[in-house]
């Protein structure tokens, strides 16, 4: 039997505050060095205060880890799972220092986002390299699992979630309901250096294909931040809802395919702001679920781990992907997902707390 090339799994995420006193320090970590006015920081803080200062992403990541641990325990590979964040406890550098102390030499990391961008991929790889530099020679090597925006399981679960949301529309109006697929907006200067938009379009196309419905649909964006003078991906979901209302649309399903769990960008920007907008304009709005800890999604993560292990062992793994774009790469090219000359790092672009 070929030697096991990896001895741990690292779940890598954005992080989020755990209480009222954490909110400002957390946001200061997120925005450090970006010249964001204090007033903007305090405005974003209100989103968290609305929910008692607790970001839901932390509990959601813990639930994902527990589900994945059970999956690996059952069907292998039975590897320990570590959890690290970019902006809050447990911080990535502390997690990797613990990994080194535990004797971990090489780990596979699963980033809690399905799409390529500077904020959703390259910056995390930079975070890993920064942590390795701080720890020194004992720091483990960390390889990233490929992105899975077009993996059959990811598409299947998203399609089922949209189907369930459509089922909540009165039967006589269901066929004319509009579907808005949402994702976190990013600056155009960042989008021009990655496949973020193209991958989202492909996920949307594959989900609609799996649904086999003829409802009108569109990809829209949410949660933009930064200077109003800097162009970002549009249209914004709230502006889109106004346009739909003017066109006489009565029912809207919002499908947040850009996110894998119901964290703050879902709870505030969709479940609070978008639903309130629906009430204002007299539109029936139903929000589809994210993939969360659906067993098929957890199984997919396990399959990605096995796939990468087999590749490292010189085998020919089965790399599942729908559509014509094929499976994402395992090793990122040097110039992959650059920040862009004029882009300022967004508050929570593509991966949020």
ZATORSE-617118 format. One record per residue (C-alpha): residue number from 1; residue in three letters; y, z, x. Coordinates in steps of 0.5 Angstrom, whole numbers. Layout:
<atoms>
<NUM; 'Ala'; <Y; Z; X>>
...
</atoms>
This chain:
<atoms>
<1; 'Unk'; <0; 0; 0>>
<2; 'Unk'; <7; -2; 3>>
<3; 'Unk'; <11; 4; 5>>
<4; 'Unk'; <16; 7; 0>>
<5; 'Unk'; <23; 4; 3>>
<6; 'Unk'; <27; 9; -1>>
<7; 'Unk'; <27; 17; -2>>
<8; 'Unk'; <32; 18; -8>>
<9; 'Unk'; <36; 15; -13>>
<10; 'Unk'; <44; 16; -14>>
<11; 'Unk'; <47; 16; -20>>
<12; 'Unk'; <55; 14; -19>>
<13; 'Unk'; <60; 15; -24>>
<14; 'Unk'; <68; 16; -25>>
<15; 'Unk'; <68; 23; -27>>
<16; 'Unk'; <72; 27; -32>>
<17; 'Unk'; <75; 34; -33>>
<18; 'Unk'; <71; 39; -36>>
<19; 'Unk'; <77; 43; -39>>
<20; 'Unk'; <84; 44; -40>>
<21; 'Unk'; <86; 46; -33>>
<22; 'Unk'; <82; 40; -30>>
<23; 'Unk'; <86; 35; -34>>
<24; 'Unk'; <92; 34; -29>>
<25; 'Unk'; <88; 35; -23>>
<26; 'Unk'; <83; 30; -25>>
<27; 'Unk'; <88; 25; -27>>
<28; 'Unk'; <92; 26; -20>>
<29; 'Unk'; <86; 24; -17>>
<30; 'Unk'; <85; 18; -21>>
<31; 'Unk'; <92; 16; -19>>
<32; 'Unk'; <94; 19; -12>>
<33; 'Unk'; <97; 14; -8>>
<34; 'Unk'; <99; 9; -14>>
<35; 'Unk'; <106; 11; -15>>
<36; 'Unk'; <105; 12; -23>>
<37; 'Unk'; <110; 16; -26>>
<38; 'Unk'; <109; 23; -28>>
<39; 'Unk'; <111; 21; -35>>
<40; 'Unk'; <105; 16; -35>>
<41; 'Unk'; <100; 22; -32>>
<42; 'Unk'; <102; 27; -38>>
<43; 'Unk'; <101; 21; -43>>
<44; 'Unk'; <94; 20; -41>>
<45; 'Unk'; <93; 27; -41>>
<46; 'Unk'; <94; 28; -48>>
<47; 'Unk'; <88; 24; -49>>
<48; 'Unk'; <84; 29; -46>>
<49; 'Unk'; <88; 35; -49>>
<50; 'Unk'; <86; 31; -56>>
<51; 'Unk'; <79; 33; -54>>
<52; 'Unk'; <80; 40; -51>>
<53; 'Unk'; <80; 37; -44>>
<54; 'Unk'; <73; 35; -44>>
<55; 'Unk'; <71; 28; -42>>
<56; 'Unk'; <65; 26; -46>>
<57; 'Unk'; <62; 22; -40>>
<58; 'Unk'; <60; 28; -36>>
<59; 'Unk'; <55; 30; -41>>
<60; 'Unk'; <53; 23; -43>>
<61; 'Unk'; <51; 22; -35>>
<62; 'Unk'; <47; 28; -35>>
<63; 'Unk'; <43; 26; -41>>
<64; 'Unk'; <42; 19; -38>>
<65; 'Unk'; <39; 23; -32>>
<66; 'Unk'; <35; 27; -36>>
<67; 'Unk'; <32; 21; -39>>
<68; 'Unk'; <31; 17; -33>>
<69; 'Unk'; <28; 23; -29>>
<70; 'Unk'; <23; 23; -35>>
<71; 'Unk'; <22; 16; -35>>
<72; 'Unk'; <21; 16; -27>>
<73; 'Unk'; <16; 22; -28>>
<74; 'Unk'; <12; 18; -33>>
<75; 'Unk'; <11; 11; -30>>
<76; 'Unk'; <14; 12; -23>>
<77; 'Unk'; <17; 12; -18>>
<78; 'Unk'; <18; 19; -18>>
<79; 'Unk'; <24; 20; -14>>
<80; 'Unk'; <29; 25; -14>>
<81; 'Unk'; <36; 24; -18>>
<82; 'Unk'; <43; 26; -15>>
<83; 'Unk'; <49; 25; -19>>
<84; 'Unk'; <56; 24; -16>>
<85; 'Unk'; <63; 22; -18>>
<86; 'Unk'; <69; 18; -16>>
<87; 'Unk'; <74; 23; -19>>
<88; 'Unk'; <71; 30; -21>>
<89; 'Unk'; <66; 34; -19>>
<90; 'Unk'; <60; 33; -17>>
<91; 'Unk'; <64; 29; -12>>
<92; 'Unk'; <61; 23; -9>>
<93; 'Unk'; <62; 26; -2>>
<94; 'Unk'; <59; 33; -4>>
<95; 'Unk'; <53; 30; -7>>
<96; 'Unk'; <51; 25; -1>>
<97; 'Unk'; <52; 31; 4>>
<98; 'Unk'; <47; 35; 0>>
<99; 'Unk'; <43; 29; 0>>
<100; 'Unk'; <43; 29; 8>>
<101; 'Unk'; <41; 36; 8>>
<102; 'Unk'; <35; 35; 3>>
<103; 'Unk'; <33; 30; 8>>
<104; 'Unk'; <35; 23; 4>>
<105; 'Unk'; <35; 17; 9>>
<106; 'Unk'; <36; 12; 4>>
<107; 'Unk'; <38; 12; -3>>
<108; 'Unk'; <39; 7; -9>>
<109; 'Unk'; <45; 7; -13>>
<110; 'Unk'; <46; 6; -20>>
<111; 'Unk'; <53; 5; -22>>
<112; 'Unk'; <55; 7; -29>>
<113; 'Unk'; <58; 0; -31>>
<114; 'Unk'; <55; -7; -32>>
<115; 'Unk'; <60; -12; -30>>
<116; 'Unk'; <63; -14; -23>>
<117; 'Unk'; <70; -12; -21>>
<118; 'Unk'; <74; -9; -16>>
<119; 'Unk'; <74; -2; -20>>
<120; 'Unk'; <67; -3; -23>>
<121; 'Unk'; <63; -5; -16>>
<122; 'Unk'; <67; -6; -9>>
<123; 'Unk'; <71; 1; -10>>
<124; 'Unk'; <65; 5; -11>>
<125; 'Unk'; <62; 1; -5>>
<126; 'Unk'; <68; 3; -1>>
<127; 'Unk'; <67; 11; -4>>
<128; 'Unk'; <60; 11; -1>>
<129; 'Unk'; <63; 8; 6>>
<130; 'Unk'; <68; 13; 6>>
<131; 'Unk'; <63; 19; 4>>
<132; 'Unk'; <58; 16; 10>>
<133; 'Unk'; <64; 17; 15>>
<134; 'Unk'; <66; 24; 13>>
<135; 'Unk'; <59; 26; 13>>
<136; 'Unk'; <57; 23; 20>>
<137; 'Unk'; <50; 20; 23>>
<138; 'Unk'; <46; 24; 18>>
<139; 'Unk'; <49; 21; 12>>
<140; 'Unk'; <44; 17; 8>>
<141; 'Unk'; <44; 9; 7>>
<142; 'Unk'; <46; 7; 0>>
<143; 'Unk'; <44; 1; -3>>
<144; 'Unk'; <47; -2; -10>>
<145; 'Unk'; <42; -4; -16>>
<146; 'Unk'; <44; -11; -18>>
<147; 'Unk'; <49; -11; -25>>
<148; 'Unk'; <45; -12; -31>>
<149; 'Unk'; <50; -15; -36>>
<150; 'Unk'; <45; -21; -38>>
<151; 'Unk'; <39; -17; -37>>
<152; 'Unk'; <34; -18; -44>>
<153; 'Unk'; <34; -10; -45>>
<154; 'Unk'; <42; -9; -45>>
<155; 'Unk'; <43; -15; -49>>
<156; 'Unk'; <37; -13; -54>>
<157; 'Unk'; <40; -6; -55>>
<158; 'Unk'; <47; -9; -56>>
<159; 'Unk'; <45; -14; -61>>
<160; 'Unk'; <41; -9; -65>>
<161; 'Unk'; <47; -4; -65>>
<162; 'Unk'; <52; -10; -67>>
<163; 'Unk'; <47; -11; -73>>
<164; 'Unk'; <47; -4; -75>>
<165; 'Unk'; <54; -4; -75>>
<166; 'Unk'; <54; -10; -79>>
<167; 'Unk'; <49; -7; -84>>
<168; 'Unk'; <55; -2; -86>>
<169; 'Unk'; <59; -7; -89>>
<170; 'Unk'; <58; -9; -96>>
<171; 'Unk'; <53; -14; -97>>
<172; 'Unk'; <58; -19; -101>>
<173; 'Unk'; <63; -19; -95>>
<174; 'Unk'; <58; -18; -89>>
<175; 'Unk'; <58; -26; -88>>
<176; 'Unk'; <65; -26; -87>>
<177; 'Unk'; <66; -20; -83>>
<178; 'Unk'; <69; -21; -76>>
<179; 'Unk'; <66; -18; -69>>
<180; 'Unk'; <71; -16; -64>>
<181; 'Unk'; <67; -15; -57>>
<182; 'Unk'; <71; -10; -53>>
<183; 'Unk'; <72; -9; -45>>
<184; 'Unk'; <77; -5; -41>>
<185; 'Unk'; <82; -9; -39>>
<186; 'Unk'; <84; -11; -32>>
<187; 'Unk'; <90; -14; -28>>
<188; 'Unk'; <89; -22; -28>>
<189; 'Unk'; <90; -21; -20>>
<190; 'Unk'; <84; -17; -20>>
<191; 'Unk'; <80; -21; -25>>
<192; 'Unk'; <82; -28; -21>>
<193; 'Unk'; <77; -25; -15>>
<194; 'Unk'; <71; -23; -19>>
<195; 'Unk'; <66; -25; -25>>
<196; 'Unk'; <68; -20; -29>>
<197; 'Unk'; <71; -24; -35>>
<198; 'Unk'; <66; -29; -34>>
<199; 'Unk'; <60; -24; -35>>
<200; 'Unk'; <63; -21; -41>>
<201; 'Unk'; <64; -28; -44>>
<202; 'Unk'; <56; -29; -42>>
<203; 'Unk'; <54; -22; -45>>
<204; 'Unk'; <58; -23; -52>>
<205; 'Unk'; <55; -30; -52>>
<206; 'Unk'; <48; -28; -51>>
<207; 'Unk'; <49; -22; -56>>
<208; 'Unk'; <51; -27; -61>>
<209; 'Unk'; <45; -31; -60>>
<210; 'Unk'; <41; -25; -61>>
<211; 'Unk'; <44; -23; -67>>
<212; 'Unk'; <43; -30; -70>>
<213; 'Unk'; <49; -30; -75>>
<214; 'Unk'; <55; -34; -76>>
<215; 'Unk'; <60; -29; -76>>
<216; 'Unk'; <67; -30; -73>>
<217; 'Unk'; <68; -27; -66>>
<218; 'Unk'; <72; -26; -60>>
<219; 'Unk'; <72; -22; -54>>
<220; 'Unk'; <78; -17; -53>>
<221; 'Unk'; <81; -12; -49>>
<222; 'Unk'; <83; -5; -49>>
<223; 'Unk'; <85; 1; -45>>
<224; 'Unk'; <90; -3; -41>>
<225; 'Unk'; <95; 1; -36>>
<226; 'Unk'; <100; 0; -31>>
<227; 'Unk'; <106; -3; -30>>
<228; 'Unk'; <108; -7; -37>>
<229; 'Unk'; <111; -13; -32>>
<230; 'Unk'; <104; -14; -29>>
<231; 'Unk'; <99; -19; -33>>
<232; 'Unk'; <93; -16; -35>>
<233; 'Unk'; <87; -19; -39>>
<234; 'Unk'; <89; -20; -46>>
<235; 'Unk'; <89; -20; -52>>
<236; 'Unk'; <89; -12; -54>>
<237; 'Unk'; <84; -10; -59>>
<238; 'Unk'; <90; -7; -63>>
<239; 'Unk'; <94; -13; -63>>
<240; 'Unk'; <88; -17; -65>>
<241; 'Unk'; <87; -13; -71>>
<242; 'Unk'; <94; -14; -73>>
<243; 'Unk'; <93; -22; -72>>
<244; 'Unk'; <86; -21; -76>>
<245; 'Unk'; <90; -17; -82>>
<246; 'Unk'; <95; -23; -82>>
<247; 'Unk'; <90; -28; -83>>
<248; 'Unk'; <87; -24; -89>>
<249; 'Unk'; <81; -21; -85>>
<250; 'Unk'; <78; -15; -89>>
<251; 'Unk'; <72; -12; -85>>
<252; 'Unk'; <72; -12; -77>>
<253; 'Unk'; <66; -9; -73>>
<254; 'Unk'; <68; -7; -66>>
<255; 'Unk'; <63; -8; -61>>
<256; 'Unk'; <64; -4; -54>>
<257; 'Unk'; <60; -9; -50>>
<258; 'Unk'; <64; -7; -44>>
<259; 'Unk'; <62; 0; -44>>
<260; 'Unk'; <55; 4; -43>>
<261; 'Unk'; <57; 10; -47>>
<262; 'Unk'; <62; 13; -51>>
<263; 'Unk'; <66; 16; -46>>
<264; 'Unk'; <74; 17; -47>>
<265; 'Unk'; <76; 10; -48>>
<266; 'Unk'; <71; 10; -54>>
<267; 'Unk'; <73; 16; -57>>
<268; 'Unk'; <80; 16; -56>>
<269; 'Unk'; <82; 8; -56>>
<270; 'Unk'; <77; 6; -61>>
<271; 'Unk'; <75; 12; -65>>
<272; 'Unk'; <82; 15; -66>>
<273; 'Unk'; <87; 9; -64>>
<274; 'Unk'; <83; 3; -67>>
<275; 'Unk'; <80; 7; -73>>
<276; 'Unk'; <87; 9; -75>>
<277; 'Unk'; <90; 2; -74>>
<278; 'Unk'; <85; 0; -79>>
<279; 'Unk'; <87; 5; -84>>
<280; 'Unk'; <95; 3; -83>>
<281; 'Unk'; <93; -4; -84>>
<282; 'Unk'; <88; -3; -90>>
<283; 'Unk'; <82; -6; -86>>
<284; 'Unk'; <75; -3; -86>>
<285; 'Unk'; <73; -2; -79>>
<286; 'Unk'; <66; 0; -76>>
<287; 'Unk'; <65; 1; -69>>
<288; 'Unk'; <58; -1; -66>>
<289; 'Unk'; <54; 4; -61>>
<290; 'Unk'; <54; 3; -54>>
<291; 'Unk'; <47; 3; -51>>
<292; 'Unk'; <47; 10; -48>>
<293; 'Unk'; <40; 13; -47>>
<294; 'Unk'; <37; 8; -51>>
<295; 'Unk'; <29; 8; -49>>
<296; 'Unk'; <30; 1; -47>>
<297; 'Unk'; <36; 1; -43>>
<298; 'Unk'; <33; 7; -39>>
<299; 'Unk'; <27; 3; -38>>
<300; 'Unk'; <31; -3; -36>>
<301; 'Unk'; <34; 2; -30>>
<302; 'Unk'; <27; 4; -28>>
<303; 'Unk'; <25; -4; -28>>
<304; 'Unk'; <31; -5; -23>>
<305; 'Unk'; <29; 0; -19>>
<306; 'Unk'; <22; -2; -18>>
<307; 'Unk'; <25; -9; -17>>
<308; 'Unk'; <29; -7; -11>>
<309; 'Unk'; <23; -3; -8>>
<310; 'Unk'; <19; -9; -9>>
<311; 'Unk'; <24; -14; -6>>
<312; 'Unk'; <24; -9; 0>>
<313; 'Unk'; <17; -9; 1>>
<314; 'Unk'; <17; -16; 2>>
<315; 'Unk'; <14; -18; -5>>
<316; 'Unk'; <17; -23; -11>>
<317; 'Unk'; <19; -18; -16>>
<318; 'Unk'; <20; -21; -23>>
<319; 'Unk'; <28; -21; -24>>
<320; 'Unk'; <29; -21; -31>>
<321; 'Unk'; <36; -25; -34>>
<322; 'Unk'; <38; -29; -40>>
<323; 'Unk'; <42; -35; -40>>
<324; 'Unk'; <44; -40; -34>>
<325; 'Unk'; <48; -35; -30>>
<326; 'Unk'; <41; -32; -27>>
<327; 'Unk'; <40; -25; -24>>
<328; 'Unk'; <46; -22; -21>>
<329; 'Unk'; <45; -21; -13>>
<330; 'Unk'; <43; -15; -10>>
<331; 'Unk'; <47; -15; -4>>
<332; 'Unk'; <55; -16; -5>>
<333; 'Unk'; <58; -22; -1>>
<334; 'Unk'; <63; -19; 4>>
<335; 'Unk'; <69; -22; 0>>
<336; 'Unk'; <66; -20; -7>>
<337; 'Unk'; <71; -17; -12>>
<338; 'Unk'; <77; -16; -8>>
<339; 'Unk'; <83; -12; -11>>
<340; 'Unk'; <88; -18; -11>>
<341; 'Unk'; <94; -18; -7>>
<342; 'Unk'; <99; -16; -13>>
<343; 'Unk'; <94; -12; -17>>
<344; 'Unk'; <95; -4; -17>>
<345; 'Unk'; <89; 0; -18>>
<346; 'Unk'; <89; 1; -26>>
<347; 'Unk'; <88; 8; -29>>
<348; 'Unk'; <81; 7; -31>>
<349; 'Unk'; <79; -1; -31>>
<350; 'Unk'; <72; -3; -32>>
<351; 'Unk'; <70; 4; -31>>
<352; 'Unk'; <73; 10; -34>>
<353; 'Unk'; <72; 18; -35>>
</atoms>
